[in-house]
Amino acid sequence: MTKILVIEDETGVRENLMDLLDAEDFEAIAAENGRQGIELAKEKLPDLILCDVMMPELDGYGVLTELRQDPATAMIPFIFLTAKAAKGDTRKGMELGADDYLTKPFNRLEILAAISSRLERQNLSQKNTEQKLQALTNSIAQALPHELRTPMNGILGYSELLMQDIDSYDKAEIQEMVEGINISAKRLYRLVQNYLLYAELEIAIHQPQRLDHLRDQAMSGTLSMISKGVGEKAKQSSREADIQIEIENAFVKISETHLYKIVEELVDNACKYSEPGTPISVKGEVSGTASYTLSVTDRGRGMTREQIANHGAYIQFDRKLYEQQGSGLGIAIAKRLAELYGGKLTIESIPNQETTVYVVLPIDLSFSREEE
């Protein structure tokens, strides 16, 4: 049974709403003030809240603000009931996260229509989230075993050889095995971190409170992080001689950690899908007055239009043919991070010739383009 919480200080209005909801087979809960309403919302976790705006002690705006700050109640549909019809009041409620606004006096059909509309929208949103999470779970279940097995085999294989007869190996052989263990462990660590990061971003997309929290952590990151990220990834892939960098300096609205991650994944992808000895071009330039475009181009096997359209996490095209390492997760992470800060990621590719990945990010105009 659908549970609806009514927060209303006027006894007559509150009782009328309770009678109406009971008659429509809703499970109705009542609170006579804002404080009591918050307590009941956190205790009962209703499917929808009807709340008066003008109340003593704590008004409806205060109730909504507190509930939106609690992850357990942040996503509950919230409808304001008010005798005030000013546009400013409506706008304030919507800015705080209200889902609808009903002006008193309202009739039975109006209140039921508003409830039905919000519950239906909530149900569709929940189904959409569940489908995305299920698809994510299925993709992880398919890709994770292989991706974990490869580095684990390296770690277990080398360590077992050393444990069985370490005295039969000379120092150089032991050094080679230890390096193999270290490389496999680093690959495994990066893989796990990427899975966790992508899962966090996918969940955050559907949870506004978590999304706001991630954005609030952002600082204006200097684009010297691009050169650092490119250099370190190129060195790890032994492709330093292939890298061509042309970077225009600016400040963008993104944390340095996330900017570095985007660069790392784009360059890693370019190295992975192109042959050593072929050029990889990394460019960064100010686009207009409010955005910055980072592009990474490789001369690898490229992608078809269909592959670009279907590109997503855990999808690695032509894997049986090429058998390269990786889960296809890097571009998906870069795309989600760009979108998190109001940017975007696009791909242009010519099969068997080249691929360019573009990331557009907003510029922080409060900083100059000069390095600090």
C-alpha positions in Angstrom: 0.0 0.0 0.0 1.3 3.4 -1.0 2.3 5.5 2.1 1.7 9.2 2.1 2.8 11.6 4.9 0.7 14.8 5.4 2.5 17.6 7.2 -0.1 20.3 8.0 -0.6 22.5 11.1 -4.3 23.4 10.3 -6.4 20.6 11.9 -9.3 20.9 9.5 -7.1 20.7 6.4 -5.1 17.9 7.8 -8.1 15.8 8.7 -9.8 16.4 5.3 -6.6 15.2 3.6 -6.4 12.1 5.8 -10.0 11.2 5.0 -9.5 11.7 1.3 -6.3 9.5 1.3 -8.0 6.8 3.3 -10.9 6.8 0.9 -8.5 6.2 -2.0 -6.8 3.3 -0.2 -3.6 5.1 0.6 -1.8 4.5 3.9 -2.0 8.0 5.4 0.3 9.4 8.1 -0.2 12.8 9.7 2.1 15.3 11.4 0.9 18.6 12.9 4.2 20.5 12.5 7.4 20.5 10.6 9.6 18.9 13.3 7.2 16.0 13.8 7.0 15.7 10.0 10.7 15.3 9.7 10.8 12.6 12.4 8.0 10.7 10.8 9.5 10.9 7.3 12.8 9.4 8.6 11.0 6.8 10.6 8.3 5.7 8.1 10.0 6.5 4.8 6.8 7.4 3.0 6.3 7.1 -0.8 5.2 10.8 -1.0 5.0 13.8 1.2 2.3 16.5 1.2 3.6 19.5 3.2 2.2 22.9 4.1 4.5 25.9 3.6 3.5 28.3 6.3 3.9 26.5 9.7 5.1 27.7 13.1 8.5 26.5 14.5 9.7 25.0 11.2 8.1 26.0 7.8 7.8 23.8 4.8 11.0 25.1 3.2 12.9 24.1 6.3 11.3 20.6 6.2 12.2 20.1 2.6 15.8 21.3 3.1 16.5 18.9 5.9 14.9 15.9 4.2 16.8 16.6 1.0 20.1 16.5 2.9 19.4 13.0 4.3 20.1 10.2 1.7 17.3 8.1 3.1 14.7 10.8 2.4 16.3 12.8 -0.4 14.4 11.1 -3.2 10.9 11.1 -1.7 8.5 13.0 -3.9 7.5 16.3 -2.1 4.4 18.4 -2.9 4.0 21.8 -1.2 0.5 22.9 -0.1 0.2 26.7 0.3 -2.3 29.5 0.4 0.3 31.7 -1.3 0.4 31.8 -5.0 3.2 34.2 -5.7 5.7 33.1 -8.3 8.6 33.8 -6.0 7.3 31.3 -3.4 6.8 28.7 -6.1 10.3 29.3 -7.5 11.8 29.0 -4.0 10.2 25.7 -3.4 11.3 24.3 -6.8 14.9 25.5 -6.2 14.9 23.6 -2.9 13.8 20.4 -4.7 10.0 20.4 -4.4 8.3 18.2 -7.0 5.0 20.1 -7.2 3.1 23.1 -5.7 -0.7 23.1 -5.0 -2.4 26.3 -4.0 -5.2 26.3 -1.4 -8.0 25.8 -1.8 -7.6 22.7 -3.9 -10.2 20.1 -4.7 -10.2 16.3 -4.6 -9.4 15.9 -8.3 -6.5 18.3 -8.1 -4.8 16.7 -5.2 -5.3 13.1 -6.5 -4.0 14.2 -10.0 -0.9 15.7 -8.4 -0.3 12.6 -6.2 -0.8 10.2 -9.2 1.5 12.2 -11.4 4.4 12.3 -8.9 4.1 8.6 -7.9 4.0 7.6 -11.6 7.1 9.7 -12.3 8.9 8.3 -9.3 8.0 4.8 -10.3 9.4 5.3 -13.9 12.5 6.9 -12.5 13.0 4.0 -10.1 12.5 1.4 -12.9 14.9 3.2 -15.1 17.5 3.3 -12.3 17.0 -0.4 -11.6 17.4 -1.3 -15.3 20.6 0.7 -15.5 22.0 -0.9 -12.4 20.9 -4.4 -13.6 22.7 -3.7 -16.9 25.7 -2.6 -15.0 25.6 -5.7 -12.8 25.3 -8.0 -15.9 28.2 -6.2 -17.7 30.4 -6.5 -14.6 29.5 -10.2 -14.2 30.5 -10.8 -17.8 33.7 -8.8 -17.9 35.1 -9.1 -14.4 36.1 -12.8 -14.3 38.4 -12.4 -17.3 39.8 -9.1 -16.3 40.6 -10.3 -12.7 41.9 -13.7 -13.8 44.7 -12.3 -16.0 46.6 -10.3 -13.4 45.8 -12.9 -10.7 47.3 -15.6 -12.8 50.5 -13.5 -13.1 50.7 -12.9 -9.3 49.9 -16.5 -8.4 52.1 -18.1 -11.1 55.3 -16.1 -10.2 54.8 -16.3 -6.4 54.2 -20.1 -6.6 57.4 -20.6 -8.6 59.4 -18.6 -6.0 57.8 -20.4 -3.1 58.5 -23.9 -4.5 62.2 -23.5 -5.2 63.5 -20.0 -4.8 67.1 -21.3 -4.3 67.2 -22.6 -7.9 66.8 -19.2 -9.4 69.6 -16.6 -9.7 69.2 -12.9 -8.7 68.2 -11.8 -12.2 65.5 -14.4 -12.6 64.1 -13.5 -9.1 64.1 -9.9 -10.0 62.2 -10.6 -13.3 59.5 -12.6 -11.4 59.1 -9.9 -8.7 58.7 -7.3 -11.4 56.1 -9.5 -13.0 54.2 -9.7 -9.7 54.4 -6.0 -9.3 53.1 -5.3 -12.8 50.2 -7.7 -12.4 49.3 -6.3 -8.9 49.3 -2.7 -10.3 47.0 -3.8 -13.1 44.7 -5.5 -10.7 44.6 -2.5 -8.4 43.8 -0.1 -11.3 41.1 -2.4 -12.5 39.4 -2.6 -9.1 39.7 1.2 -8.7 38.1 1.8 -12.1 35.2 -0.6 -11.4 34.5 1.1 -8.1 34.8 4.6 -9.6 32.5 3.8 -12.5 29.9 2.2 -10.2 30.0 5.3 -7.9 29.5 7.6 -10.9 26.6 5.5 -12.3 24.9 5.6 -8.9 25.6 9.3 -8.5 23.9 10.2 -11.8 20.6 9.0 -10.3 21.1 10.4 -6.9 21.2 14.3 -6.9 22.5 14.6 -3.4 25.5 12.4 -4.1 26.0 14.2 -7.4 26.1 17.6 -5.7 28.5 16.3 -3.1 31.0 15.2 -5.9 30.7 18.5 -7.6 31.2 20.5 -4.4 34.6 18.8 -4.0 35.8 20.3 -7.3 38.4 23.0 -7.4 39.7 24.9 -10.4 42.5 22.6 -11.6 45.4 24.0 -13.6 45.9 22.2 -16.9 49.5 21.4 -16.1 47.8 18.2 -14.9 47.4 17.3 -18.5 51.1 17.2 -19.2 51.7 15.3 -16.0 49.0 12.7 -16.8 50.2 12.3 -20.4 53.8 11.9 -19.5 53.2 9.3 -16.8 50.9 7.2 -18.9 53.2 7.3 -21.9 56.1 6.2 -19.8 54.1 3.3 -18.4 53.2 2.2 -21.9 56.8 2.8 -23.3 55.3 5.2 -25.8 57.1 8.4 -24.8 58.6 8.8 -28.3 55.1 8.6 -29.9 53.5 11.4 -27.9 53.0 14.8 -29.5 51.7 17.4 -27.0 50.3 20.9 -27.8 48.6 22.3 -24.7 47.2 25.8 -24.2 47.0 26.7 -20.5 43.7 27.6 -18.7 41.8 26.7 -15.6 38.8 24.4 -15.8 35.9 23.6 -13.4 37.0 20.2 -12.4 39.0 18.7 -9.6 42.7 17.9 -10.3 42.1 14.3 -9.4 39.3 13.9 -12.0 41.1 15.9 -14.7 44.1 13.6 -14.2 41.9 10.5 -14.4 40.3 11.7 -17.7 43.8 12.3 -19.2 45.1 9.0 -18.0 42.2 7.0 -19.5 42.2 8.8 -22.8 46.0 8.3 -23.3 45.8 4.7 -22.0 43.1 4.0 -24.5 45.1 5.5 -27.4 48.2 3.5 -26.4 46.2 0.3 -26.1 44.5 0.5 -29.5 47.4 1.7 -31.6 50.7 0.2 -32.5 54.0 1.3 -30.9 55.8 3.7 -33.3 52.6 5.4 -34.5 51.9 9.0 -33.3 49.5 9.9 -30.5 48.5 13.6 -30.5 47.3 15.3 -27.4 45.9 18.8 -27.8 44.3 21.3 -25.4 42.8 24.6 -26.4 40.4 27.2 -25.2 37.2 27.1 -27.2 35.5 30.5 -27.2 35.2 32.1 -23.8 33.7 29.5 -21.6 35.0 26.0 -22.5 38.2 24.1 -23.0 38.7 21.2 -25.5 41.1 18.3 -24.8 41.6 15.9 -27.7 43.6 12.7 -28.0 44.2 11.2 -31.5 45.7 7.9 -32.3 46.4 6.1 -35.6 45.0 2.8 -34.5 42.3 0.5 -36.0 39.5 3.0 -35.4 35.8 2.4 -34.8 32.7 2.3 -37.0 29.7 4.6 -36.5 27.8 1.7 -35.0 30.5 1.0 -32.5 30.7 4.6 -31.5 27.0 4.8 -31.0 27.0 1.6 -28.9 30.1 2.4 -26.9 29.7 2.0 -23.2 31.4 0.5 -20.1 32.5 -3.1 -20.3 32.1 -3.2 -24.1 35.3 -4.0 -26.0 34.8 -4.4 -29.7 36.3 -7.3 -31.7 37.8 -8.8 -28.5 38.0 -12.3 -30.0 40.0 -10.9 -32.9 42.4 -8.7 -31.1 42.4 -10.0 -27.5 43.9 -6.8 -26.1 43.8 -6.2 -22.3 41.1 -4.0 -20.8 37.4 -3.9 -20.1 36.4 -1.0 -22.3 35.8 1.0 -19.1 38.2 3.9 -19.5 36.3 6.0 -22.0 33.1 5.4 -20.1 34.7 6.8 -16.9 36.1 9.8 -18.8 32.6 10.5 -20.3 30.9 10.3 -16.9 33.5 12.5 -15.3 33.2 15.1 -18.0 29.4 15.1 -17.7 29.6 15.4 -13.9 31.2 18.8 -14.3 28.8 20.0 -17.1 31.1 18.9 -20.0 30.8 16.2 -22.7 32.8 13.6 -24.4 32.5 12.7 -28.1 34.3 10.3 -30.5 35.3 10.7 -34.1 36.8 7.8 -36.0 37.8 6.5 -39.4 38.0 2.7 -39.4 41.6 1.4 -39.8 42.9 5.0 -39.8 42.5 7.0 -36.7 40.4 7.9 -33.7 40.0 11.2 -31.9 38.3 11.5 -28.5 37.2 15.1 -27.6 36.5 16.2 -24.0 34.9 19.6 -23.6 35.0 21.1 -20.0 33.8 24.5 -18.7 36.4 27.1 -17.9 36.6 28.7 -14.5 36.6 32.4 -15.4 37.5 33.5 -11.9 41.1 32.5 -12.6 43.4 33.9 -15.2 44.9 31.7 -17.9 48.4 32.2 -16.4 49.9 29.5 -14.2 49.8 30.1 -10.5 
